[in-house]
Amino acid sequence: MSQLRERVEDLEDLRDLLAAENAAQGRPGIVWEQAKKQLDLD
């Protein structure tokens, strides 16, 4: 049963990713270095 739950969660993550990509379509992205800085990952 946990394999099914993991698969469902993976599909939900993919759905969310695709929705975010569609929402951002046409807008410029940011470079990884800038994202790391904004997230304080340096």
C-alpha positions as CSV (number, residue, x, y, z in Angstrom):
1,M,0.0,0.0,0.0
2,S,2.9,2.4,0.7
3,Q,4.1,2.0,-2.9
4,L,0.7,3.2,-4.1
5,R,0.7,6.2,-1.8
6,E,4.2,7.1,-3.0
7,R,3.1,6.9,-6.6
8,V,0.1,9.1,-5.9
9,E,2.3,11.6,-4.1
10,D,4.7,11.6,-7.1
11,L,1.8,12.2,-9.5
12,E,0.5,15.1,-7.3
13,D,4.0,16.6,-7.3
14,L,4.2,16.4,-11.1
15,R,0.8,18.0,-11.4
16,D,1.9,20.9,-9.2
17,L,5.1,21.3,-11.2
18,L,3.2,21.4,-14.5
19,A,0.7,23.9,-13.1
20,A,3.6,26.1,-12.0
21,E,5.3,25.9,-15.3
22,N,2.1,26.8,-17.1
23,A,1.5,29.8,-14.8
24,A,5.1,31.0,-15.3
25,Q,5.0,30.6,-19.1
26,G,6.4,33.6,-20.9
27,R,7.9,35.1,-17.8
28,P,11.7,35.1,-17.4
29,G,13.2,32.8,-14.9
30,I,16.1,33.5,-12.6
31,V,19.6,32.0,-12.6
32,W,20.5,29.4,-10.0
33,E,23.1,31.7,-8.3
34,Q,20.4,34.4,-7.8
35,A,17.9,31.8,-6.4
36,K,20.5,30.5,-4.0
37,K,21.2,34.0,-2.7
38,Q,17.5,34.8,-2.3
39,L,17.0,31.5,-0.4
40,D,20.2,32.1,1.7
41,L,21.7,28.9,0.5
42,D,25.2,30.3,-0.1
